[in-house]
Amino acid sequence: MAYTTADARAQVLDSVAEAADELGEALTALSGAYEGVDEQTGERLEEEIFRPVQIAYGRAKRTYAEFAARHELPGRSFESAAPWAPATGVRGLLDGALAAVQRADGTLATLQDSMLPIEVGDPPLRAGLEQIRELIGEVGPRTRALERTLGR
């Protein structure tokens, strides 16, 4: 079975959408965590973790939309993720957010490793993927550092 450029483009879109959905899930969990911490911790959470994930989410949606438009492919809207159960606590919410960010990063890494972004010949797509991964690259260490200060 021949692999077409259209198939490759559809696979790229699916992967970017999957990553965007994961980042949206992370934002929902981070919002819940923010509600459960004191003001000082909340400011740190917002600046060091929430903001980079939020910018990456916006970049993922824009990368998706622009790629779809450039290649005249159908787009989609991105819905807000369902709220996390507050019973998981702040640590559970942070862990869930981090897991979602890691899944998004893994999806994008797999996409980049597949060489599909090069095969479809789209430099803005490649730049968008790099920007997203750069934005979320420090979320793991920052989340773990913040967790170490909880309850002190």
C-alpha positions in Angstrom: 0.0 0.0 0.0 1.4 3.4 -1.0 1.9 6.0 1.6 0.7 9.4 0.3 1.5 12.9 1.2 -2.1 13.3 2.2 -1.8 10.4 4.6 1.4 11.9 6.1 -0.3 15.3 6.6 -3.3 13.6 8.2 -1.0 11.7 10.6 0.9 14.9 11.4 -2.4 16.7 12.2 -3.6 13.8 14.4 -0.3 13.9 16.4 -0.4 17.6 16.9 -4.0 17.4 18.0 -3.3 14.6 20.4 -0.5 16.7 22.0 -2.7 19.8 22.2 -5.4 17.7 23.9 -2.9 16.5 26.5 -1.7 20.0 27.1 -5.3 21.1 27.6 -5.7 18.3 30.1 -2.6 19.5 31.9 -3.9 23.1 32.1 -7.2 21.8 33.7 -5.2 19.9 36.3 -2.9 22.9 37.0 -5.9 25.2 37.4 -7.3 22.8 40.1 -3.9 22.7 41.8 -3.7 26.4 41.8 -7.0 26.5 43.8 -5.5 24.3 46.5 -2.3 26.2 47.3 -1.5 29.4 49.2 -0.9 32.7 47.3 2.9 32.5 47.2 2.9 28.9 45.9 0.1 29.8 43.5 2.2 32.6 42.0 5.1 30.3 41.6 2.9 27.6 40.0 1.5 30.1 37.6 4.8 31.6 36.5 6.9 28.5 36.4 4.5 25.8 35.3 1.1 27.0 34.2 2.3 29.8 31.9 4.7 27.7 29.8 2.1 25.0 29.4 -0.6 27.6 28.5 1.7 29.1 25.9 2.6 25.7 24.5 -1.1 24.8 24.3 -1.8 27.9 22.3 1.2 27.3 20.1 0.0 23.7 19.5 -3.5 24.8 18.5 -2.0 27.5 16.2 0.5 25.1 14.7 -2.4 22.7 14.0 -4.7 25.4 12.5 -2.0 26.9 10.3 -0.8 23.5 9.0 -4.4 22.5 8.2 -5.0 25.8 6.5 -1.8 25.7 4.4 -2.7 22.3 3.1 -6.4 22.8 2.8 -7.2 20.1 5.4 -10.2 20.2 7.7 -9.5 21.7 11.1 -11.1 21.1 14.4 -11.8 22.9 17.6 -10.2 22.0 20.9 -12.6 21.6 23.8 -11.7 22.2 27.4 -10.8 19.1 29.4 -13.1 17.8 32.1 -12.2 19.1 35.5 -10.1 16.8 37.7 -11.6 15.4 40.9 -10.5 17.6 43.8 -10.1 14.5 45.9 -6.8 13.8 44.2 -5.3 16.8 46.1 -2.7 19.2 44.9 0.0 16.6 44.5 -2.3 14.4 42.5 -3.3 17.3 40.3 0.4 18.3 39.8 1.3 14.6 39.0 -1.6 14.4 36.6 -0.6 17.6 34.9 3.0 16.5 34.6 1.9 13.1 33.2 -0.2 14.9 30.5 2.7 17.2 29.6 5.0 14.2 29.3 2.5 12.4 27.1 2.3 15.5 24.9 6.1 15.7 24.7 6.3 12.0 23.9 3.8 12.4 21.1 5.7 15.3 19.6 9.1 13.6 20.0 7.7 10.5 18.2 6.3 12.7 15.4 9.7 14.5 15.0 11.6 11.2 15.1 9.3 9.8 12.4 10.6 12.4 9.9 7.0 13.1 8.8 7.4 16.9 9.4 10.4 16.8 7.0 8.6 14.6 4.5 5.6 16.9 4.2 8.0 19.8 3.6 6.6 22.3 6.1 9.3 24.4 7.9 6.6 26.4 9.9 5.3 23.0 11.3 8.8 22.0 12.3 9.4 25.3 14.0 6.1 25.1 15.8 6.9 21.6 17.1 10.3 22.8 18.3 8.8 25.8 20.1 6.2 23.6 21.9 8.8 21.1 23.1 11.1 23.9 24.3 8.2 25.5 26.3 7.4 22.3 28.1 10.9 21.1 28.5 11.4 22.4 32.0 7.9 21.6 33.3 9.0 18.3 34.8 11.8 19.6 37.0 9.9 22.7 37.9 6.9 20.6 39.0 9.0 18.3 41.1 10.7 21.3 42.7 7.4 22.9 43.5 6.1 19.6 45.0 9.0 19.4 47.3 7.9 22.7 48.9 4.3 21.7 49.5 3.2 21.6 53.1 6.3 23.5 54.4 
